[in-house]
Amino acid sequence: MARRSLLTGDERRRLFEPPVTDREVARCYTFSAEDLEWIEARHGASNQLGVAVQMALLRHPGFGWRLGETVPAAVLRFLADQVRVAPLALDDYARRPQTRLTHVRQLHDRLGLRPFNRTDLRHAVQTASAAARSTDKGGPIVEALISELRRQRIILPPAETLERIGLAGRAQARRNAADDLLASITLSQFERIDQLLINDPTLRKSPLAWLREIPESPSAASMAGIIERLTYVRAIAIDPAITSSIHEHRFEQYAREGAVAPAFLLSGYSVGRRRATVVAQLIFLESRLSDAAVDMFDKMVGSLFAKGRRGRERKYQASSREVSQIMRLFSGVIGAVDQARVDGGDVLDRIDAQVGWWKVLAAKPKVDALAALAIEDPLVSAADRYGALRRFVPTFLEHMRFRAGTGGAPLLKALEILRDLNLSGRREIPDDAPLPFASKHWKALVKPIGGPINRRLYETAVAATLRDRLRSGDVWIEGSRSYKRFADYLLPKDEVAAEAETLPVNVEMGAYLAERAGLLDQRLAVFSRRLAKDDLVGVTLKGEELSVTPVKANAPDEARSLDRAIDALLPRVRITELLREVDALTGFSSMFRELRSGKVHDNPSCILAAVLADATNLGLERMANASQGVTYAQLAWTQSWYLSEENYKAALARIIEVHHAQPFARH
């Protein structure tokens, strides 16, 4: 069986091997004057260089000079230059093993170091476990372990031992996180959680798979489906506050894993890990379903107004013939009035003679209808689809928990009134119901002077106002992630003071403003003096008008020619070939680790194809059809388990790291 691995090859080289770049070699292996004096006290050039190598490697990476280990040429040259001996002198070092052991003991005493032993194992695992509270990635875990051993002046054990300790610490952190997350879950809740992974004959799938299938098309049926799922999740009654019992990143790890792992795979987990993953998914699903319900409400209310607008436009188009007839009639009336003015005849008689009063009077209903259509408010046309609104708004209002600041109290009261009417079956809106609409015209339409409140217009206007307030953040939803209170996006108050201390500015408001005002006065004084001397290029003062000449592009023709020449030299390559070449140079595909185990994908082509599908919006099916040796199922699995924001950041960091190692990066 292959040995379980915690680190990638790149991470092992970075953590366990001496550096090779000049800057890193100088940073890690520059001796102090006292070090050099102690080294030069050794007898002979070979002993001096040998003990220098021992000291350097004890300090970094921290293992010491292991038997059979070859010292990198860059490190050896740098150490030899400091000791002022030839690098070849190392070949004669420690021909007697006792000499090397003596130097090792002397260095341990001088540096205050001691070897790692079994009594250190427990603390080392605890250190790795503490580091793994927030991540499953091996690099940060082993880095924290190495830092703690160095702090305690302990020589690092073999690299394999460090990895095994890291694996043990990560496993312990996973168990602890699961226990902490599940500490307040009751037996009845555990029963419902376990049932989520068992196929339901009525659903023809597991309840967890059904919960994940969130309807997206805007319709009353979709809204009902979302609310049904939200009600199911809320019935399990998992308190979202339990997420504070574990690290935020660990919870996100559980939630991401629960979002993609099929029920059969979750069933193979240990009991604690399986339940913790499902609990995290339920908490995540409650907020996601709440967001989906609000998004659906937003789309459907917007659709009512859009359809009302299109209905008015169709009426305009359908009335074009009537408008033409009325315009011709009106033209005849104007002609008759003008003729009466010229010859001094009676206007009404002339209109009757030339146009006919009966035609004018017969056109009045059409004129009134067209005038009403022209000034019809969007609220009225949206309310014409009141039946469609009633199919989703009552359900939405019943199951959402709205909150607002003081200014949103009238809207919350209006929502409460609509809920009560829906539950009681009453139709009349109370006369004292609030009108929380920004438009005065809407208020006049909804409640005419001396008349009752129009139920259709009122409910439509409240829905539209709620939509706008949710968008602006004036109203928020309990349990939502995208529509939560604005203050929840900010740092908690008890953490502000500590974070403010780390800022490179004066956090005392008065002192900060005084400092900035003084700096502004100083710079304005300099600006005024230079302006008075006409010492500012492109800036002039004419009377009280300050004129600033726009800066124009000043690229010389030679630069443009060089740009075109360089562009012509670049070969035209296929994006797939370029992506594969960059991966061969940087190994960025190895940064895409499996969400569950942290392993590298055994087929880098799947990673590259999935990344390309993400980047081009080509879609997995079309990408699979365009790729050789990669199926749709493989791409779907890769996208779910390997492509995450965290892995994208790690891959980008890897590419940047390789860029910085290139010679041109020095310029």
For each residue, the residues with C-beta under 8 A, 3 or more apart:
1:
2:
3: 160
4: 167
5: 8 138 163 599
6: 138 141 142 163 166 167 170 598
7: 11 12 15 138 139 142 163 166
8: 5 11 12 138 139 590 600
9: 12 13 590
10: 13 14 587 590 654
11: 7 8 14 15 138 139 142
12: 7 8 9 15 16 17 159
13: 9 10 16 17
14: 10 11 17 139
15: 7 11 12 61 139 142 143 146 159
16: 12 13 61 63 159 162
17: 12 13 14 61 72
18: 25 28 56 57 60 61 71 72 75
19: 24 25 27 28 60 75
20: 24 25 72 74 75
21: 24 25 74 661
22: 25 26 74
23: 26 27
24: 19 20 21 27 28
25: 18 19 20 21 22 28 29 74 75 78
26: 22 23 29 30 78
27: 19 23 24 30
28: 18 19 24 25 56 59 60
29: 25 26 56 59 60 75 78 79
30: 26 27 82
31: 35 36 39 52 55 82
32: 35 36
33: 36 37
34: 37 38
35: 31 32 38 39 55
36: 31 32 33 39 40 82 83
37: 33 34 40 41
38: 34 35 41 110
39: 31 35 36 42 48 51 52 55 83
40: 36 37 48 83
41: 37 38
42: 39 47 48 51 103
43: 47
44: 47 48
45: 48 49 83 85 86 89
46: 49 50 85 89 90 91 92 93
47: 42 43 44 50 51 93 99 103
48: 39 40 42 44 45 51 52 83 85 89
49: 45 46 52 53 79 80 83 85 87 89 90 93
50: 46 47 53 54 90 93 94 100 103
51: 39 42 47 48 54 55 103 106 107
52: 31 39 48 49 55 56 79 80 82 83
53: 49 50 56 57 65 71 75 76 79 90 93
54: 50 51 57 58 64 65 100 103 104 107
55: 31 35 39 51 52 58 59 107 111
56: 18 28 29 52 53 59 60 75 79
57: 18 53 54 60 61 63 64 65 69 71
58: 54 55 62 63 64 65 107 111 113 155
59: 28 29 55 56 62 111
60: 18 19 28 29 56 57
61: 15 16 17 18 57 146 156
62: 58 59 146 149 150 155 156
63: 16 57 58 66 155 156 158 159
64: 54 57 58 104 155
65: 53 54 57 58 69 71
66: 63 69
67:
68:
69: 57 65 66
70:
71: 18 53 57 65 75 76 90
72: 17 18 20 75 76
73: 76 77 87
74: 20 21 22 25 77 78
75: 18 19 20 25 29 53 56 71 72 78 79
76: 53 71 72 73 79 80 87 90
77: 73 74 80 81 87
78: 25 26 29 74 75 81 82
79: 29 49 52 53 56 75 76 82 83
80: 49 52 76 77 83 84 85 86 87 89 90
81: 77 78 84
82: 30 31 36 52 78 79
83: 36 39 40 45 48 49 52 79 80
84: 80 81
85: 45 46 48 49 80 89
86: 45 80 89
87: 49 73 76 77 80 90
88: 91
89: 45 46 48 49 80 85 86 92 93
90: 46 49 50 53 71 76 80 87 93
91: 46 88
92: 46 89 95
93: 46 47 49 50 53 89 90 99 100
94: 50 97 99 100 103
95: 92 99
96: 99 100
97: 94 100 101
98: 101 102
99: 47 93 94 95 96 102 103
100: 50 54 93 94 96 97 103 104
101: 97 98 104 105
102: 98 99 105 106
103: 42 47 50 51 54 94 99 100 106 107
104: 54 64 100 101 107 108
105: 101 102 108 109
106: 51 102 103 109 110
107: 51 54 55 58 103 104 110 111 113
108: 104 105 111 112 113 114 115 155
109: 105 106 112
110: 38 106 107
111: 55 58 59 107 108 153
112: 108 109 153
113: 58 107 108 153 154 155
114: 108 153 154 155
115: 108 154 155
116: 120 124 149 154 155 156 157 161
117: 120
118: 121
119: 122
120: 116 117 123 124 149 152 154
121: 118 124 125 165
122: 119 125 126
123: 120 126 127 148
124: 116 120 121 127 128 145 148 149 165 169
125: 121 122 128 129 165 168 169 172
126: 122 123 129 130 169 172
127: 123 124 130 131 144 145 148 169
128: 124 125 131 132 141 142 144 145 165 166 168 169 170 172 173
129: 125 126 132 133 169 170 172 173 176
130: 126 127 133 144 169 173
131: 127 128 134 135 140 141 143 144 145 169 173
132: 128 129 135 136 141 166 169 170 172 173 174
133: 129 130 173 176 177 246 247 250
134: 131 247 248 249 250
135: 131 132 140 141 249 250 253
136: 132 170 174 253 598
137: 140 141 593 598
138: 5 6 7 8 11 141 142 163 166 170 598
139: 7 8 11 14 15 142 143
140: 131 135 137 143 144
141: 6 128 131 132 135 137 138 144 145 166 169 170
142: 6 7 11 15 128 138 139 145 146 162 163 166
143: 15 131 139 140 146 147
144: 127 128 130 131 140 141 147 148
145: 124 127 128 131 141 142 148 149 162 165 166 169
146: 15 61 62 142 143 149 150 156 162
147: 143 144 150 151
148: 123 124 127 144 145 151 152
149: 62 116 120 124 145 146 152 154 155 156
150: 62 146 147 153 154 156
151: 147 148
152: 120 148 149
153: 111 112 113 114 150
154: 113 114 115 116 120 149 150
155: 58 62 63 64 108 113 114 115 116 149
156: 61 62 63 116 146 149 150 162
157: 116 161 162
158: 63 161 162
159: 12 15 16 63 162 163
160: 3 163 164
161: 116 157 158 164 165
162: 16 142 145 146 156 157 158 159 165 166
163: 5 6 7 138 142 159 160 166 167
164: 160 161 167 168
165: 121 124 125 128 145 161 162 168 169
166: 6 7 128 132 138 141 142 145 162 163 169 170
167: 4 6 163 164 170 171
168: 125 128 164 165 171 172
169: 124 125 126 127 128 129 130 131 132 141 145 165 166 172 173
170: 6 128 129 132 136 138 141 166 167 173 174
171: 167 168 174 175
172: 125 126 128 129 132 168 169 175 176
173: 128 129 130 131 132 133 169 170 176 177 250
174: 132 136 170 171 177 178 273
175: 171 172 178 179 272 273
176: 129 133 172 173 179 180
177: 133 173 174 180 181 246 247 250 254 276
178: 174 175 181 182 272 273 275 276
179: 175 176 182 183 272
180: 176 177 183 245 246
181: 177 178 242 243 245 246 251 254 276 279 280
182: 178 179 185 272 275 276 279
183: 179 180 242 245
184: 239 242
185: 182 189 190 193 238 242 275 279
186: 189 190
187: 190 191
188: 191 192
189: 185 186 192 193 236 237 238
190: 185 186 187 193 194 275
191: 187 188 194 195
192: 188 189 195 196 235 236
193: 185 189 190 196 236 275 278 279 282
194: 190 191 197 198 275
195: 191 192 198 207
196: 192 193 206 207 208 211 263 278
197: 194 206 208 263 266 267 274 278
198: 194 195 206 207
199: 203 204 205 206 263
200: 203 204 205 206 207 210
201: 204
202:
203: 199 200 206 207 210
204: 199 200 201
205: 199 200 209 210
206: 196 197 198 199 200 203 209 210 263
207: 195 196 198 200 203 210 211 232
208: 196 197 211 212 263 266 278 281
209: 205 206 212 213 262 263
210: 200 203 205 206 207 213 229
211: 196 207 208 229 232 233 285
212: 208 209 259 285
213: 209 210
214: 225 226 229 288 289 292
215: 219 221 222 225 226 292 296
216: 222 292
217: 222
218: 222 296 299 300 303
219: 215 222 223 300
220: 223 224 300 388 391 392
221: 215 224 225
222: 215 216 217 218 219 225 226 296
223: 219 220 226 227 293 296 297 300 392 395 396
224: 220 221 227 228 392 395
225: 214 215 221 222 228 229
226: 214 215 222 223 229 230 289 292 293 296
227: 223 224 230 231 293 395 396 399
228: 224 225 231 232
229: 210 211 214 225 226 232 233 285 289
230: 226 227 233 234 286 289 290 293 399
231: 227 228 234 235 399
232: 207 211 228 229 235 236
233: 211 229 230 236 238 282 285 286 289
234: 230 231 237 286
235: 192 231 232
236: 189 192 193 232 233 282
237: 189 234
238: 185 189 233 242 279 282 283 286
239: 184 242
240: 243 283 286 287 479
241: 244
242: 181 183 184 185 238 239 245 279 283
243: 181 240 246 248 251 280 283
244: 241
245: 180 181 183 242
246: 133 177 180 181 243 250 251
247: 133 134 177 250 251
248: 134 243 251 252
249: 134 135 252 253
250: 133 134 135 173 177 246 247 253 254
251: 181 243 246 247 248 254 255 280
252: 248 249 255 256
253: 135 136 249 250 256 257 595
254: 177 181 250 251 257 258 276 277 279 280 281
255: 251 252 258 259 280 281 283 284
256: 252 253 259 260 595 644
257: 253 254 260 261 277 595 596
258: 254 255 261 266 277 278 280 281 284
259: 212 255 256 281 284
260: 256 257 595 640 641
261: 257 258 265 266 277 596
262: 209 265 266
263: 196 197 199 206 208 209 266 267
264: 267 268
265: 261 262 268 269
266: 197 208 258 261 262 263 269 274 277 278
267: 197 263 264 274
268: 264 265
269: 265 266 273 274 277
270: 273 274
271: 274 275
272: 175 178 179 182 275 276
273: 174 175 178 269 270 276 277
274: 197 266 267 269 270 271 277 278
275: 178 182 185 190 193 194 271 272 278 279
276: 177 178 181 182 254 272 273 279 280
277: 254 257 258 261 266 269 273 274 280 281
278: 193 196 197 208 258 266 274 275 281 282
279: 181 182 185 193 238 242 254 275 276 282 283
280: 181 243 251 254 255 258 276 277 283 284
281: 208 254 255 258 259 277 278 284 285
282: 193 233 236 238 278 279 285 286
283: 238 240 242 243 255 279 280 286 287
284: 255 258 259 280 281 287 288
285: 211 212 229 233 281 282 288 289
286: 230 233 234 238 240 282 283 289 290 479
287: 240 283 284 290 291 479 480 481
288: 214 284 285 291 292 481
289: 214 226 229 230 233 285 286 292 293
290: 230 286 287 293 294 400 477 479 480 481 483
291: 287 288 294 295 480 481 482 483
292: 214 215 216 226 288 289 295 296
293: 223 226 227 230 289 290 296 297 396 399 400
294: 290 291 297 298 400 470 477 480 482 483
295: 291 292 298 299 482
296: 215 218 222 223 226 292 293 299 300 392
297: 223 293 294 300 301 392 393 396 463 466 467 470
298: 294 295 301 302 467 470 471
299: 218 295 296 302 303
300: 218 219 220 223 296 297 303 304 388 392
301: 297 298 304 305 389 463 464 467
302: 298 299 305 306 467
303: 218 299 300 306 307
304: 300 301 307 308 382 385 388 389 460 463
305: 301 302 308 309 378 381 382 464
306: 302 303 309 310
307: 303 304 310 311 382 385
308: 304 305 311 312 378 380 381 382 383 384 385
309: 305 306 312 313 378 381
310: 306 307 313 314
311: 307 308 314 315 381 384
312: 308 309 315 316 373 376 381
313: 309 310 316 317
314: 310 311 317 318
315: 311 312 318 319 373
316: 312 313 319 320 373
317: 313 314 320
318: 314 315
319: 315 316 322 323 370 373
320: 316 317 323 324
321: 324 325
322: 319 325 326 366 370
323: 319 320 326 327 370
324: 320 321 327 328
325: 321 322 328 329 363
326: 322 323 329 330 363 366 367 370
327: 323 324 330 331
328: 324 325 331 332
329: 325 326 332 333 355 359 360 363
330: 326 327 333 334
331: 327 328 334 335
332: 328 329 335 336 354 355
333: 329 330 336 337 351 355 360
334: 330 331 337 338
335: 331 332 338 339 354
336: 332 333 339 340 347 350 351 353 354 355
337: 333 334 340 341 347 350 351
338: 334 335 341 342
339: 335 336 342 343 345 350 354
340: 336 337 343 344 345 346 347 349 350 351
341: 337 338 344 347
342: 338 339
343: 339 340
344: 340 341
345: 339 340 349 350
346: 340 349 350
347: 336 337 340 341 350 351
348: 351 352 357
349: 340 345 346 352 353
350: 336 337 339 340 345 346 347 353 354
351: 333 336 337 340 347 348 354 355 357 360
352: 348 349 355 356 357
353: 336 349 350
354: 332 335 336 339 350 351
355: 329 332 333 336 351 352 359 360
356: 352 359 360
357: 348 351 352 360 361
358: 361 362
359: 329 355 356 362 363
360: 329 333 351 355 356 357 363 364
361: 357 358 364
362: 358 359 365
363: 325 326 329 359 360 366 367
364: 360 361 367 368
365: 362 368 369
366: 322 326 363 369 370
367: 326 363 364 370 371
368: 364 365 371 372
369: 365 366 372 373
370: 319 322 323 326 366 367 373 374
371: 367 368 374 375
372: 368 369 375 376
373: 312 315 316 319 369 370 376
374: 370 371
375: 371 372
376: 312 372 373 380 381
377: 380 381 441 442 445
378: 305 308 309 381 382
379: 382 383 442 445 457 460 461 464
380: 308 376 377 383 384 445 457
381: 305 308 309 311 312 376 377 378 384
382: 304 305 307 308 378 379 385 389 460 464
383: 308 379 380 386 389 456 457 460
384: 308 311 380 381
385: 304 307 308 382 388 389
386: 383 389 390 456 459 460
387: 390 391
388: 220 300 304 385 391 392
389: 301 304 382 383 385 386 392 393 459 460 463
390: 386 387 393 394 459
391: 220 387 388
392: 220 223 224 296 297 300 388 389 395 396
393: 297 389 390 396 397 418 459 463
394: 390 397 398 418 422
395: 223 224 227 392 398 399
396: 223 227 293 297 392 393 399 400
397: 393 394 400 415 418 419 422
398: 394 395 419 422
399: 227 230 231 293 395 396
400: 290 293 294 396 397 477
401: 477 478 479
402: 412 415 466 475 476 477 478
403: 412 475 476 477 478 485
404: 407 408 409 411 412 469 474 475 476
405: 408 474
406: 409
407: 404 474
408: 404 405 411 412 436 469 474 475
409: 404 406 412 413
410: 413 414 434 435 436
411: 404 408 414 415 434 436 462 465 466 469 475
412: 402 403 404 408 409 415 416 475
413: 409 410 416 417 433 434 436
414: 410 411 417 418 433 434 435 436 458 462
415: 397 402 411 412 418 419 462 466
416: 412 413 419 420
417: 413 414 420 421 429 430 433
418: 393 394 397 414 415 421 422 459 462
419: 397 398 415 416 422 423
420: 416 417 423 424 426
421: 417 418 424 425 426 427 429
422: 394 397 398 418 419 425
423: 419 420
424: 420 421
425: 421 422
426: 420 421
427: 421 455
428: 452 453 455
429: 417 421 433 452 453 455 458
430: 417 433 453
431: 452 453
432:
433: 413 414 417 429 430 453 458
434: 410 411 413 414
435: 410 414 442 443 446 447
436: 408 410 411 413 414 462 465
437: 442 443 446 461 465
438: 442 465 468
439: 442 443
440: 443 444
441: 377 444 445
442: 377 379 435 437 438 439 445 446 457 461
443: 435 437 439 440 446 447
444: 440 441 447 448 449
445: 377 379 380 441 442 448 454 457
446: 435 437 442 443 453 454 457 458 461
447: 435 443 444 451 452 453 454 458
448: 444 445 451 454
449: 444
450:
451: 447 448
452: 428 429 431 447
453: 428 429 430 431 433 446 447 458
454: 445 446 447 448 457 458
455: 427 428 429 458 459
456: 383 386 459 460
457: 379 380 383 442 445 446 454 460 461
458: 414 429 433 446 447 453 454 455 461 462
459: 386 389 390 393 418 455 456 462 463
460: 304 379 382 383 386 389 456 457 463 464
461: 379 437 442 446 457 458 464 465
462: 411 414 415 418 436 458 459 465 466
463: 297 301 304 389 393 459 460 466 467
464: 301 305 379 382 460 461 467 468
465: 411 436 437 438 461 462 468 469
466: 297 402 411 415 462 463 469 470 475
467: 297 298 301 302 463 464 470 471
468: 438 464 465 471 472
469: 404 408 411 465 466 472 474 475
470: 294 297 298 466 467 473 475 476 477 483
471: 298 467 468
472: 468 469
473: 470 476 483 486
474: 404 405 407 408 469
475: 402 403 404 408 411 412 466 469 470
476: 402 403 404 470 473 480 483 484 485 486
477: 290 294 400 401 402 403 470 480 483 484
478: 401 402 403
479: 240 286 287 290 401
480: 287 290 291 294 476 477 483 484
481: 287 288 290 291 484
482: 291 294 295
483: 290 291 294 470 473 476 477 480
484: 476 477 480 481 488 489
485: 403 476 488
486: 473 476 489 490
487: 490
488: 484 485
489: 484 486
490: 486 487
491: 495 496 499
492: 495 496
493: 496
494: 497
495: 491 492 498 499
496: 491 492 493 499 500
497: 494 500 501
498: 495 501 502
499: 491 495 496 502 503
500: 496 497 503 507
501: 497 498 507
502: 498 499
503: 499 500 507
504:
505: 512
506: 511 512 515
507: 500 501 503 512
508: 511 512
509: 512 513
510: 513 514
511: 506 508 514 515
512: 505 506 507 508 509 515 516
513: 509 510 516 517
514: 510 511 517 518
515: 506 511 512 518 519
516: 512 513 519 520
517: 513 514 520 521
518: 514 515 521 522
519: 515 516 522 523
520: 516 517 523 524
521: 517 518 524 525
522: 518 519 525 526
523: 519 520 526 527
524: 520 521 527 528
525: 521 522 528 529
526: 522 523 529 530
527: 523 524 530 531 536
528: 524 525 531 532
529: 525 526 532 533
530: 526 527 533 535 536
531: 527 528 534 535 536 539 541
532: 528 529
533: 529 530
534: 531 540
535: 530 531
536: 527 530 531 539 540
537:
538: 548 549 551
539: 531 536 546 547 548 549
540: 534 536 546 547
541: 531 545 546 547
542: 545 547
543:
544:
545: 541 542
546: 539 540 541
547: 539 540 541 542
548: 538 539
549: 538 539
550:
551: 538
552:
553:
554:
555: 559 560
556: 559 560
557: 560 561
558: 561 562
559: 555 556 562 563
560: 555 556 557 563 564
561: 557 558 564 565
562: 558 559 565 566
563: 559 560 566 567
564: 560 561 567 568
565: 561 562 568 569
566: 562 563 569 570
567: 563 564 570
568: 564 565
569: 565 566
570: 566 567
571:
572:
573: 577 578
574: 577 578
575: 578 579 612
576: 579 580 608 612
577: 573 574 580 581
578: 573 574 575 581 582
579: 575 576 582 583 608 611 612
580: 576 577 583 584 608
581: 577 578 584 585
582: 578 579 585 586 588 655
583: 579 580 586 587 588 589 604 608
584: 580 581 587
585: 581 582 658
586: 582 583 654 655 658
587: 10 583 584 590 591 654
588: 582 583 591 651 652 654 655
589: 583 592 601 604 607 608 651
590: 8 9 10 587 600 604 654
591: 587 588 647 650 651 653 654
592: 589 600 601 607 611 642 643 647 650 651
593: 137 598 599 600 642 647 650
594: 597 598 599 600 601 641 642
595: 253 256 257 260 641 642 644
596: 257 261 641
597: 594
598: 6 136 137 138 593 594
599: 5 593 594
600: 8 590 592 593 594
601: 589 592 594 604 606 607 638 642
602:
603: 606 607 630 634
604: 583 589 590 601 607 608
605: 608 609 627 629 630
606: 601 603 609 610 630 634 635 638
607: 589 592 601 603 604 610 611 638 642
608: 576 579 580 583 589 604 605 611 612
609: 605 606 612 613 623 624 627 630 635 638
610: 606 607 613 614 620 623 635 638 639 642 643
611: 579 592 607 608 614 615 643
612: 575 576 579 608 609 615 616 618 623
613: 609 610 616 617 618 619 620 622 623 635 639
614: 610 611 617 639 643
615: 611 612
616: 612 613
617: 613 614
618: 612 613 622 623 626
619: 613 622 623
620: 610 613 623 624 632 635 636 639
621: 624 625 632
622: 613 618 619 625 626
623: 609 610 612 613 618 619 620 626 627 630 635
624: 609 620 621 627 630 631 632 634 635
625: 621 622
626: 618 622 623
627: 605 609 623 624 630 635
628:
629: 605
630: 603 605 606 609 623 624 627 634 635
631: 624 634 635
632: 620 621 624 635 636
633: 636 637
634: 603 606 624 630 631 637 638
635: 606 609 610 613 620 623 624 627 630 631 632 638 639
636: 620 632 633 639 640
637: 633 634 640 641
638: 601 606 607 609 610 634 635 641 642 643
639: 610 613 614 620 635 636 642 643
640: 260 636 637 643
641: 260 594 595 596 637 638
642: 592 593 594 595 601 607 610 638 639 647
643: 592 610 611 614 638 639 640 647 648
644: 256 595 647 648
645: 648 649
646: 649 650
647: 591 592 593 642 643 644 650 651
648: 643 644 645 651 652
649: 645 646 652 653
650: 591 592 593 646 647 653 654
651: 588 589 591 592 647 648 654 655
652: 588 648 649 655 656
653: 591 649 650 656 657
654: 10 586 587 588 590 591 650 651 657 658
655: 582 586 588 651 652 658 659
656: 652 653 659 660
657: 653 654 660 661
658: 585 586 654 655 661 662
659: 655 656 662 665
660: 656 657 665
661: 21 657 658 665
662: 658 659 665
663: 666
664: 667
665: 659 660 661 662
666: 663
667: 664
